[in-house]
Amino acid sequence: MSEKELVELVNKICNPKLSDEEVSEYIEIFENNVPHPAPSDLIFLNDEDLSPVEVVEIALAYKEET
């Protein structure tokens, strides 16, 4: 997925009008397309109020420590 598509996906995840099932489906797609181990935490459990663009940038920039 492109970065633009991922941002659109995060926007969908944040849409309060979606059902829990739809949100779960979009979260799974997001998690499968970024290297971050817990990208949904960036959306729901982050102390900072990150924009969808910032969420995607952080999720894509994640490098696993070896």
mmCIF file of the N, C-alpha and C atoms, coordinates in Angstrom:
data_MODEL
# 
_entry.id   MODEL 
# 
loop_
_atom_site.group_PDB 
_atom_site.id 
_atom_site.type_symbol 
_atom_site.label_atom_id 
_atom_site.label_alt_id 
_atom_site.label_comp_id 
_atom_site.label_asym_id 
_atom_site.label_entity_id 
_atom_site.label_seq_id 
_atom_site.pdbx_PDB_ins_code 
_atom_site.Cartn_x 
_atom_site.Cartn_y 
_atom_site.Cartn_z 
_atom_site.occupancy 
_atom_site.B_iso_or_equiv 
_atom_site.pdbx_formal_charge 
_atom_site.auth_seq_id 
_atom_site.auth_comp_id 
_atom_site.auth_asym_id 
_atom_site.auth_atom_id 
_atom_site.pdbx_PDB_model_num 
ATOM 1   N N  . MET A 1 1  ? 0.842   -1.190 0.000  1.00 0.00 ? 1  MET A N  1 
ATOM 2   C CA . MET A 1 1  ? 0.000   0.000  0.000  1.00 0.00 ? 1  MET A CA 1 
ATOM 3   C C  . MET A 1 1  ? 0.882   1.247  0.000  1.00 0.00 ? 1  MET A C  1 
ATOM 4   N N  . SER A 1 2  ? 0.410   2.263  -0.655 1.00 0.00 ? 2  SER A N  1 
ATOM 5   C CA . SER A 1 2  ? 1.150   3.518  -0.662 1.00 0.00 ? 2  SER A CA 1 
ATOM 6   C C  . SER A 1 2  ? 0.917   4.260  0.654  1.00 0.00 ? 2  SER A C  1 
ATOM 7   N N  . GLU A 1 3  ? 1.769   5.233  0.912  1.00 0.00 ? 3  GLU A N  1 
ATOM 8   C CA . GLU A 1 3  ? 1.608   6.041  2.122  1.00 0.00 ? 3  GLU A CA 1 
ATOM 9   C C  . GLU A 1 3  ? 0.254   6.766  2.108  1.00 0.00 ? 3  GLU A C  1 
ATOM 10  N N  . LYS A 1 4  ? -0.131  7.244  0.942  1.00 0.00 ? 4  LYS A N  1 
ATOM 11  C CA . LYS A 1 4  ? -1.421  7.935  0.812  1.00 0.00 ? 4  LYS A CA 1 
ATOM 12  C C  . LYS A 1 4  ? -2.576  6.992  1.154  1.00 0.00 ? 4  LYS A C  1 
ATOM 13  N N  . GLU A 1 5  ? -2.513  5.757  0.673  1.00 0.00 ? 5  GLU A N  1 
ATOM 14  C CA . GLU A 1 5  ? -3.566  4.776  0.969  1.00 0.00 ? 5  GLU A CA 1 
ATOM 15  C C  . GLU A 1 5  ? -3.611  4.446  2.459  1.00 0.00 ? 5  GLU A C  1 
ATOM 16  N N  . LEU A 1 6  ? -2.436  4.379  3.090  1.00 0.00 ? 6  LEU A N  1 
ATOM 17  C CA . LEU A 1 6  ? -2.386  4.109  4.529  1.00 0.00 ? 6  LEU A CA 1 
ATOM 18  C C  . LEU A 1 6  ? -3.007  5.256  5.325  1.00 0.00 ? 6  LEU A C  1 
ATOM 19  N N  . VAL A 1 7  ? -2.753  6.490  4.905  1.00 0.00 ? 7  VAL A N  1 
ATOM 20  C CA . VAL A 1 7  ? -3.356  7.651  5.576  1.00 0.00 ? 7  VAL A CA 1 
ATOM 21  C C  . VAL A 1 7  ? -4.878  7.591  5.436  1.00 0.00 ? 7  VAL A C  1 
ATOM 22  N N  . GLU A 1 8  ? -5.359  7.248  4.248  1.00 0.00 ? 8  GLU A N  1 
ATOM 23  C CA . GLU A 1 8  ? -6.804  7.110  4.045  1.00 0.00 ? 8  GLU A CA 1 
ATOM 24  C C  . GLU A 1 8  ? -7.374  6.012  4.948  1.00 0.00 ? 8  GLU A C  1 
ATOM 25  N N  . LEU A 1 9  ? -6.620  4.940  5.118  1.00 0.00 ? 9  LEU A N  1 
ATOM 26  C CA . LEU A 1 9  ? -7.046  3.838  5.977  1.00 0.00 ? 9  LEU A CA 1 
ATOM 27  C C  . LEU A 1 9  ? -7.140  4.281  7.433  1.00 0.00 ? 9  LEU A C  1 
ATOM 28  N N  . VAL A 1 10 ? -6.148  5.041  7.904  1.00 0.00 ? 10 VAL A N  1 
ATOM 29  C CA . VAL A 1 10 ? -6.181  5.548  9.283  1.00 0.00 ? 10 VAL A CA 1 
ATOM 30  C C  . VAL A 1 10 ? -7.371  6.493  9.460  1.00 0.00 ? 10 VAL A C  1 
ATOM 31  N N  . ASN A 1 11 ? -7.643  7.306  8.460  1.00 0.00 ? 11 ASN A N  1 
ATOM 32  C CA . ASN A 1 11 ? -8.829  8.174  8.525  1.00 0.00 ? 11 ASN A CA 1 
ATOM 33  C C  . ASN A 1 11 ? -10.104 7.349  8.672  1.00 0.00 ? 11 ASN A C  1 
ATOM 34  N N  . LYS A 1 12 ? -10.193 6.245  7.947  1.00 0.00 ? 12 LYS A N  1 
ATOM 35  C CA . LYS A 1 12 ? -11.362 5.368  8.063  1.00 0.00 ? 12 LYS A CA 1 
ATOM 36  C C  . LYS A 1 12 ? -11.445 4.760  9.459  1.00 0.00 ? 12 LYS A C  1 
ATOM 37  N N  . ILE A 1 13 ? -10.311 4.316  9.990  1.00 0.00 ? 13 ILE A N  1 
ATOM 38  C CA . ILE A 1 13 ? -10.277 3.711  11.325 1.00 0.00 ? 13 ILE A CA 1 
ATOM 39  C C  . ILE A 1 13 ? -10.793 4.694  12.369 1.00 0.00 ? 13 ILE A C  1 
ATOM 40  N N  . CYS A 1 14 ? -10.507 5.966  12.181 1.00 0.00 ? 14 CYS A N  1 
ATOM 41  C CA . CYS A 1 14 ? -10.902 6.998  13.151 1.00 0.00 ? 14 CYS A CA 1 
ATOM 42  C C  . CYS A 1 14 ? -12.338 7.487  12.962 1.00 0.00 ? 14 CYS A C  1 
ATOM 43  N N  . ASN A 1 15 ? -13.027 6.986  11.957 1.00 0.00 ? 15 ASN A N  1 
ATOM 44  C CA . ASN A 1 15 ? -14.395 7.414  11.670 1.00 0.00 ? 15 ASN A CA 1 
ATOM 45  C C  . ASN A 1 15 ? -15.356 6.813  12.697 1.00 0.00 ? 15 ASN A C  1 
ATOM 46  N N  . PRO A 1 16 ? -15.981 7.644  13.527 1.00 0.00 ? 16 PRO A N  1 
ATOM 47  C CA . PRO A 1 16 ? -16.873 7.121  14.571 1.00 0.00 ? 16 PRO A CA 1 
ATOM 48  C C  . PRO A 1 16 ? -18.163 6.492  14.028 1.00 0.00 ? 16 PRO A C  1 
ATOM 49  N N  . LYS A 1 17 ? -18.451 6.689  12.756 1.00 0.00 ? 17 LYS A N  1 
ATOM 50  C CA . LYS A 1 17 ? -19.682 6.143  12.180 1.00 0.00 ? 17 LYS A CA 1 
ATOM 51  C C  . LYS A 1 17 ? -19.540 4.685  11.740 1.00 0.00 ? 17 LYS A C  1 
ATOM 52  N N  . LEU A 1 18 ? -18.317 4.169  11.723 1.00 0.00 ? 18 LEU A N  1 
ATOM 53  C CA . LEU A 1 18 ? -18.107 2.788  11.297 1.00 0.00 ? 18 LEU A CA 1 
ATOM 54  C C  . LEU A 1 18 ? -18.441 1.811  12.410 1.00 0.00 ? 18 LEU A C  1 
ATOM 55  N N  . SER A 1 19 ? -18.839 0.620  12.015 1.00 0.00 ? 19 SER A N  1 
ATOM 56  C CA . SER A 1 19 ? -19.104 -0.432 13.000 1.00 0.00 ? 19 SER A CA 1 
ATOM 57  C C  . SER A 1 19 ? -17.777 -0.963 13.543 1.00 0.00 ? 19 SER A C  1 
ATOM 58  N N  . ASP A 1 20 ? -17.836 -1.624 14.685 1.00 0.00 ? 20 ASP A N  1 
ATOM 59  C CA . ASP A 1 20 ? -16.631 -2.228 15.264 1.00 0.00 ? 20 ASP A CA 1 
ATOM 60  C C  . ASP A 1 20 ? -16.021 -3.238 14.301 1.00 0.00 ? 20 ASP A C  1 
ATOM 61  N N  . GLU A 1 21 ? -16.867 -3.949 13.591 1.00 0.00 ? 21 GLU A N  1 
ATOM 62  C CA . GLU A 1 21 ? -16.396 -4.945 12.627 1.00 0.00 ? 21 GLU A CA 1 
ATOM 63  C C  . GLU A 1 21 ? -15.600 -4.285 11.502 1.00 0.00 ? 21 GLU A C  1 
ATOM 64  N N  . GLU A 1 22 ? -16.113 -3.177 10.984 1.00 0.00 ? 22 GLU A N  1 
ATOM 65  C CA . GLU A 1 22 ? -15.410 -2.454 9.920  1.00 0.00 ? 22 GLU A CA 1 
ATOM 66  C C  . GLU A 1 22 ? -14.077 -1.917 10.424 1.00 0.00 ? 22 GLU A C  1 
ATOM 67  N N  . VAL A 1 23 ? -14.081 -1.335 11.614 1.00 0.00 ? 23 VAL A N  1 
ATOM 68  C CA . VAL A 1 23 ? -12.848 -0.796 12.191 1.00 0.00 ? 23 VAL A CA 1 
ATOM 69  C C  . VAL A 1 23 ? -11.829 -1.917 12.372 1.00 0.00 ? 23 VAL A C  1 
ATOM 70  N N  . SER A 1 24 ? -12.257 -3.056 12.874 1.00 0.00 ? 24 SER A N  1 
ATOM 71  C CA . SER A 1 24 ? -11.354 -4.195 13.071 1.00 0.00 ? 24 SER A CA 1 
ATOM 72  C C  . SER A 1 24 ? -10.747 -4.655 11.752 1.00 0.00 ? 24 SER A C  1 
ATOM 73  N N  . GLU A 1 25 ? -11.556 -4.672 10.711 1.00 0.00 ? 25 GLU A N  1 
ATOM 74  C CA . GLU A 1 25 ? -11.071 -5.068 9.387  1.00 0.00 ? 25 GLU A CA 1 
ATOM 75  C C  . GLU A 1 25 ? -10.004 -4.094 8.890  1.00 0.00 ? 25 GLU A C  1 
ATOM 76  N N  . TYR A 1 26 ? -10.257 -2.795 9.044  1.00 0.00 ? 26 TYR A N  1 
ATOM 77  C CA . TYR A 1 26 ? -9.293  -1.788 8.605  1.00 0.00 ? 26 TYR A CA 1 
ATOM 78  C C  . TYR A 1 26 ? -8.019  -1.829 9.447  1.00 0.00 ? 26 TYR A C  1 
ATOM 79  N N  . ILE A 1 27 ? -8.152  -2.082 10.733 1.00 0.00 ? 27 ILE A N  1 
ATOM 80  C CA . ILE A 1 27 ? -6.973  -2.193 11.598 1.00 0.00 ? 27 ILE A CA 1 
ATOM 81  C C  . ILE A 1 27 ? -6.107  -3.363 11.143 1.00 0.00 ? 27 ILE A C  1 
ATOM 82  N N  . GLU A 1 28 ? -6.732  -4.482 10.828 1.00 0.00 ? 28 GLU A N  1 
ATOM 83  C CA . GLU A 1 28 ? -5.977  -5.651 10.370 1.00 0.00 ? 28 GLU A CA 1 
ATOM 84  C C  . GLU A 1 28 ? -5.215  -5.342 9.083  1.00 0.00 ? 28 GLU A C  1 
ATOM 85  N N  . ILE A 1 29 ? -5.857  -4.658 8.159  1.00 0.00 ? 29 ILE A N  1 
ATOM 86  C CA . ILE A 1 29 ? -5.190  -4.265 6.911  1.00 0.00 ? 29 ILE A CA 1 
ATOM 87  C C  . ILE A 1 29 ? -4.010  -3.350 7.223  1.00 0.00 ? 29 ILE A C  1 
ATOM 88  N N  . PHE A 1 30 ? -4.229  -2.370 8.094  1.00 0.00 ? 30 PHE A N  1 
ATOM 89  C CA . PHE A 1 30 ? -3.163  -1.435 8.471  1.00 0.00 ? 30 PHE A CA 1 
ATOM 90  C C  . PHE A 1 30 ? -1.991  -2.183 9.103  1.00 0.00 ? 30 PHE A C  1 
ATOM 91  N N  . GLU A 1 31 ? -2.284  -3.064 10.056 1.00 0.00 ? 31 GLU A N  1 
ATOM 92  C CA . GLU A 1 31 ? -1.233  -3.815 10.749 1.00 0.00 ? 31 GLU A CA 1 
ATOM 93  C C  . GLU A 1 31 ? -0.432  -4.692 9.790  1.00 0.00 ? 31 GLU A C  1 
ATOM 94  N N  . ASN A 1 32 ? -1.073  -5.202 8.750  1.00 0.00 ? 32 ASN A N  1 
ATOM 95  C CA . ASN A 1 32 ? -0.396  -6.071 7.787  1.00 0.00 ? 32 ASN A CA 1 
ATOM 96  C C  . ASN A 1 32 ? 0.442   -5.308 6.766  1.00 0.00 ? 32 ASN A C  1 
ATOM 97  N N  . ASN A 1 33 ? 0.360   -3.986 6.781  1.00 0.00 ? 33 ASN A N  1 
ATOM 98  C CA . ASN A 1 33 ? 1.057   -3.195 5.766  1.00 0.00 ? 33 ASN A CA 1 
ATOM 99  C C  . ASN A 1 33 ? 2.095   -2.228 6.311  1.00 0.00 ? 33 ASN A C  1 
ATOM 100 N N  . VAL A 1 34 ? 2.387   -2.314 7.601  1.00 0.00 ? 34 VAL A N  1 
ATOM 101 C CA . VAL A 1 34 ? 3.431   -1.470 8.193  1.00 0.00 ? 34 VAL A CA 1 
ATOM 102 C C  . VAL A 1 34 ? 4.329   -2.332 9.080  1.00 0.00 ? 34 VAL A C  1 
ATOM 103 N N  . PRO A 1 35 ? 5.594   -1.936 9.270  1.00 0.00 ? 35 PRO A N  1 
ATOM 104 C CA . PRO A 1 35 ? 6.507   -2.737 10.086 1.00 0.00 ? 35 PRO A CA 1 
ATOM 105 C C  . PRO A 1 35 ? 6.344   -2.565 11.595 1.00 0.00 ? 35 PRO A C  1 
ATOM 106 N N  . HIS A 1 36 ? 5.639   -1.549 12.024 1.00 0.00 ? 36 HIS A N  1 
ATOM 107 C CA . HIS A 1 36 ? 5.459   -1.300 13.460 1.00 0.00 ? 36 HIS A CA 1 
ATOM 108 C C  . HIS A 1 36 ? 4.722   -2.481 14.088 1.00 0.00 ? 36 HIS A C  1 
ATOM 109 N N  . PRO A 1 37 ? 5.179   -2.965 15.270 1.00 0.00 ? 37 PRO A N  1 
ATOM 110 C CA . PRO A 1 37 ? 4.557   -4.150 15.881 1.00 0.00 ? 37 PRO A CA 1 
ATOM 111 C C  . PRO A 1 37 ? 3.157   -3.913 16.456 1.00 0.00 ? 37 PRO A C  1 
ATOM 112 N N  . ALA A 1 38 ? 2.818   -2.671 16.747 1.00 0.00 ? 38 ALA A N  1 
ATOM 113 C CA . ALA A 1 38 ? 1.499   -2.367 17.319 1.00 0.00 ? 38 ALA A CA 1 
ATOM 114 C C  . ALA A 1 38 ? 0.990   -1.033 16.780 1.00 0.00 ? 38 ALA A C  1 
ATOM 115 N N  . PRO A 1 39 ? 0.750   -0.955 15.483 1.00 0.00 ? 39 PRO A N  1 
ATOM 116 C CA . PRO A 1 39 ? 0.372   0.338  14.907 1.00 0.00 ? 39 PRO A CA 1 
ATOM 117 C C  . PRO A 1 39 ? -0.962  0.883  15.400 1.00 0.00 ? 39 PRO A C  1 
ATOM 118 N N  . SER A 1 40 ? -1.868  0.009  15.802 1.00 0.00 ? 40 SER A N  1 
ATOM 119 C CA . SER A 1 40 ? -3.153  0.521  16.304 1.00 0.00 ? 40 SER A CA 1 
ATOM 120 C C  . SER A 1 40 ? -2.973  1.277  17.615 1.00 0.00 ? 40 SER A C  1 
ATOM 121 N N  . ASP A 1 41 ? -1.915  0.953  18.372 1.00 0.00 ? 41 ASP A N  1 
ATOM 122 C CA . ASP A 1 41 ? -1.618  1.708  19.596 1.00 0.00 ? 41 ASP A CA 1 
ATOM 123 C C  . ASP A 1 41 ? -1.307  3.167  19.281 1.00 0.00 ? 41 ASP A C  1 
ATOM 124 N N  . LEU A 1 42 ? -0.717  3.413  18.119 1.00 0.00 ? 42 LEU A N  1 
ATOM 125 C CA . LEU A 1 42 ? -0.416  4.790  17.720 1.00 0.00 ? 42 LEU A CA 1 
ATOM 126 C C  . LEU A 1 42 ? -1.702  5.596  17.529 1.00 0.00 ? 42 LEU A C  1 
ATOM 127 N N  . ILE A 1 43 ? -2.766  4.909  17.181 1.00 0.00 ? 43 ILE A N  1 
ATOM 128 C CA . ILE A 1 43 ? -4.053  5.568  16.957 1.00 0.00 ? 43 ILE A CA 1 
ATOM 129 C C  . ILE A 1 43 ? -4.829  5.717  18.259 1.00 0.00 ? 43 ILE A C  1 
ATOM 130 N N  . PHE A 1 44 ? -4.922  4.627  19.023 1.00 0.00 ? 44 PHE A N  1 
ATOM 131 C CA . PHE A 1 44 ? -5.841  4.586  20.159 1.00 0.00 ? 44 PHE A CA 1 
ATOM 132 C C  . PHE A 1 44 ? -5.202  4.794  21.527 1.00 0.00 ? 44 PHE A C  1 
ATOM 133 N N  . LEU A 1 45 ? -3.932  4.453  21.691 1.00 0.00 ? 45 LEU A N  1 
ATOM 134 C CA . LEU A 1 45 ? -3.320  4.483  23.021 1.00 0.00 ? 45 LEU A CA 1 
ATOM 135 C C  . LEU A 1 45 ? -2.175  5.476  23.138 1.00 0.00 ? 45 LEU A C  1 
ATOM 136 N N  . ASN A 1 46 ? -2.122  6.425  22.261 1.00 0.00 ? 46 ASN A N  1 
ATOM 137 C CA . ASN A 1 46 ? -1.028  7.384  22.258 1.00 0.00 ? 46 ASN A CA 1 
ATOM 138 C C  . ASN A 1 46 ? -1.409  8.614  23.074 1.00 0.00 ? 46 ASN A C  1 
ATOM 139 N N  . ASP A 1 47 ? -0.488  9.067  23.924 1.00 0.00 ? 47 ASP A N  1 
ATOM 140 C CA . ASP A 1 47 ? -0.731  10.263 24.731 1.00 0.00 ? 47 ASP A CA 1 
ATOM 141 C C  . ASP A 1 47 ? -0.772  11.529 23.875 1.00 0.00 ? 47 ASP A C  1 
ATOM 142 N N  . GLU A 1 48 ? -0.033  11.504 22.775 1.00 0.00 ? 48 GLU A N  1 
ATOM 143 C CA . GLU A 1 48 ? -0.037  12.647 21.866 1.00 0.00 ? 48 GLU A CA 1 
ATOM 144 C C  . GLU A 1 48 ? -1.247  12.519 20.942 1.00 0.00 ? 48 GLU A C  1 
ATOM 145 N N  . ASP A 1 49 ? -1.715  13.635 20.450 1.00 0.00 ? 49 ASP A N  1 
ATOM 146 C CA . ASP A 1 49 ? -2.823  13.622 19.504 1.00 0.00 ? 49 ASP A CA 1 
ATOM 147 C C  . ASP A 1 49 ? -2.232  13.631 18.098 1.00 0.00 ? 49 ASP A C  1 
ATOM 148 N N  . LEU A 1 50 ? -1.902  12.444 17.597 1.00 0.00 ? 50 LEU A N  1 
ATOM 149 C CA . LEU A 1 50 ? -1.250  12.340 16.299 1.00 0.00 ? 50 LEU A CA 1 
ATOM 150 C C  . LEU A 1 50 ? -2.265  12.416 15.168 1.00 0.00 ? 50 LEU A C  1 
ATOM 151 N N  . SER A 1 51 ? -1.873  13.090 14.105 1.00 0.00 ? 51 SER A N  1 
ATOM 152 C CA . SER A 1 51 ? -2.711  13.121 12.908 1.00 0.00 ? 51 SER A CA 1 
ATOM 153 C C  . SER A 1 51 ? -2.552  11.786 12.176 1.00 0.00 ? 51 SER A C  1 
ATOM 154 N N  . PRO A 1 52 ? -3.464  11.459 11.275 1.00 0.00 ? 52 PRO A N  1 
ATOM 155 C CA . PRO A 1 52 ? -3.299  10.234 10.490 1.00 0.00 ? 52 PRO A CA 1 
ATOM 156 C C  . PRO A 1 52 ? -1.969  10.187 9.734  1.00 0.00 ? 52 PRO A C  1 
ATOM 157 N N  . VAL A 1 53 ? -1.524  11.317 9.227  1.00 0.00 ? 53 VAL A N  1 
ATOM 158 C CA . VAL A 1 53 ? -0.237  11.369 8.527  1.00 0.00 ? 53 VAL A CA 1 
ATOM 159 C C  . VAL A 1 53 ? 0.903   11.015 9.483  1.00 0.00 ? 53 VAL A C  1 
ATOM 160 N N  . GLU A 1 54 ? 0.875   11.565 10.692 1.00 0.00 ? 54 GLU A N  1 
ATOM 161 C CA . GLU A 1 54 ? 1.916   11.273 11.682 1.00 0.00 ? 54 GLU A CA 1 
ATOM 162 C C  . GLU A 1 54 ? 1.893   9.803  12.096 1.00 0.00 ? 54 GLU A C  1 
ATOM 163 N N  . VAL A 1 55 ? 0.704   9.239  12.265 1.00 0.00 ? 55 VAL A N  1 
ATOM 164 C CA . VAL A 1 55 ? 0.580   7.822  12.614 1.00 0.00 ? 55 VAL A CA 1 
ATOM 165 C C  . VAL A 1 55 ? 1.252   6.964  11.546 1.00 0.00 ? 55 VAL A C  1 
ATOM 166 N N  . VAL A 1 56 ? 0.961   7.239  10.294 1.00 0.00 ? 56 VAL A N  1 
ATOM 167 C CA . VAL A 1 56 ? 1.528   6.468  9.188  1.00 0.00 ? 56 VAL A CA 1 
ATOM 168 C C  . VAL A 1 56 ? 3.038   6.659  9.116  1.00 0.00 ? 56 VAL A C  1 
ATOM 169 N N  . GLU A 1 57 ? 3.514   7.886  9.270  1.00 0.00 ? 57 GLU A N  1 
ATOM 170 C CA . GLU A 1 57 ? 4.958   8.137  9.225  1.00 0.00 ? 57 GLU A CA 1 
ATOM 171 C C  . GLU A 1 57 ? 5.690   7.345  10.301 1.00 0.00 ? 57 GLU A C  1 
ATOM 172 N N  . ILE A 1 58 ? 5.167   7.341  11.522 1.00 0.00 ? 58 ILE A N  1 
ATOM 173 C CA . ILE A 1 58 ? 5.795   6.610  12.627 1.00 0.00 ? 58 ILE A CA 1 
ATOM 174 C C  . ILE A 1 58 ? 5.729   5.105  12.365 1.00 0.00 ? 58 ILE A C  1 
ATOM 175 N N  . ALA A 1 59 ? 4.582   4.631  11.916 1.00 0.00 ? 59 ALA A N  1 
ATOM 176 C CA . ALA A 1 59 ? 4.409   3.198  11.659 1.00 0.00 ? 59 ALA A CA 1 
ATOM 177 C C  . ALA A 1 59 ? 5.336   2.703  10.554 1.00 0.00 ? 59 ALA A C  1 
ATOM 178 N N  . LEU A 1 60 ? 5.543   3.521  9.532  1.00 0.00 ? 60 LEU A N  1 
ATOM 179 C CA . LEU A 1 60 ? 6.424   3.127  8.431  1.00 0.00 ? 60 LEU A CA 1 
ATOM 180 C C  . LEU A 1 60 ? 7.900   3.266  8.791  1.00 0.00 ? 60 LEU A C  1 
ATOM 181 N N  . ALA A 1 61 ? 8.226   4.200  9.659  1.00 0.00 ? 61 ALA A N  1 
ATOM 182 C CA . ALA A 1 61 ? 9.622   4.459  10.020 1.00 0.00 ? 61 ALA A CA 1 
ATOM 183 C C  . ALA A 1 61 ? 10.163  3.469  11.042 1.00 0.00 ? 61 ALA A C  1 
ATOM 184 N N  . TYR A 1 62 ? 9.291   2.671  11.645 1.00 0.00 ? 62 TYR A N  1 
ATOM 185 C CA . TYR A 1 62 ? 9.708   1.751  12.704 1.00 0.00 ? 62 TYR A CA 1 
ATOM 186 C C  . TYR A 1 62 ? 10.740  0.760  12.170 1.00 0.00 ? 62 TYR A C  1 
ATOM 187 N N  . LYS A 1 63 ? 11.818  0.619  12.913 1.00 0.00 ? 63 LYS A N  1 
ATOM 188 C CA . LYS A 1 63 ? 12.856  -0.366 12.600 1.00 0.00 ? 63 LYS A CA 1 
ATOM 189 C C  . LYS A 1 63 ? 13.024  -1.254 13.810 1.00 0.00 ? 63 LYS A C  1 
ATOM 190 N N  . GLU A 1 64 ? 12.906  -2.549 13.613 1.00 0.00 ? 64 GLU A N  1 
ATOM 191 C CA . GLU A 1 64 ? 13.071  -3.489 14.718 1.00 0.00 ? 64 GLU A CA 1 
ATOM 192 C C  . GLU A 1 64 ? 14.533  -3.511 15.141 1.00 0.00 ? 64 GLU A C  1 
ATOM 193 N N  . GLU A 1 65 ? 14.762  -3.384 16.457 1.00 0.00 ? 65 GLU A N  1 
ATOM 194 C CA . GLU A 1 65 ? 16.125  -3.409 16.973 1.00 0.00 ? 65 GLU A CA 1 
ATOM 195 C C  . GLU A 1 65 ? 16.635  -4.842 16.966 1.00 0.00 ? 65 GLU A C  1 
ATOM 196 N N  . THR A 1 66 ? 17.881  -4.987 16.527 1.00 0.00 ? 66 THR A N  1 
ATOM 197 C CA . THR A 1 66 ? 18.476  -6.331 16.492 1.00 0.00 ? 66 THR A CA 1 
ATOM 198 C C  . THR A 1 66 ? 19.635  -6.441 17.435 1.00 0.00 ? 66 THR A C  1 
# 
